[in-house]
Amino acid sequence: NMLKHFHGQHRRSIRQLAMQIALALAGGVIWFLASGVSHGVAFACGVLAVAAGQMVQSLVSFSGGVQEARVWFGRFLLATLLKWIVVFAAIAFCFNRLPSAPIALLTGLVASLLVIQLFNFYDAKVKRGS
């Protein structure tokens, strides 16, 4: 049963990553049309920074198989730390490369975090109703 849960979480993280990539593309195109290339790329970078961090967290958390609770919790804490290291490193890199579009970059970051929350909310609603 627990292994089934791990596989379900892995599939769920892939669907969430796909949604974040779609957001990066759609939002990047909108920012590009509204304000130019650097803003479109900055928005996409903000979204993809969180998506990359989330994927690292998922891979570390759910790839070790079923283990004792304390071992998994330690892995989860490590995964969360790695997620935010990846996010902040990517944002710092993008800020250095695209200094003219900080608002677009931060908007992408916030939008990607919002996708995670909405995905969790609606995914939980579907599970409760079934």
Protein Blocks (a to p, Z undefined) as FASTA:
>chain_A
ZZmmmmmmmmmmmmmmmmmmmmmmmmmmmmmmmnojklmmmmmmmmmmmmmmmmmmmmmm
mmnopadfklmmmmmmmmmmmmmmmmmmmmmmmmmmmmmlmmlmmmmmmmmmmmmmmmmm
mmmmmmmmZZ
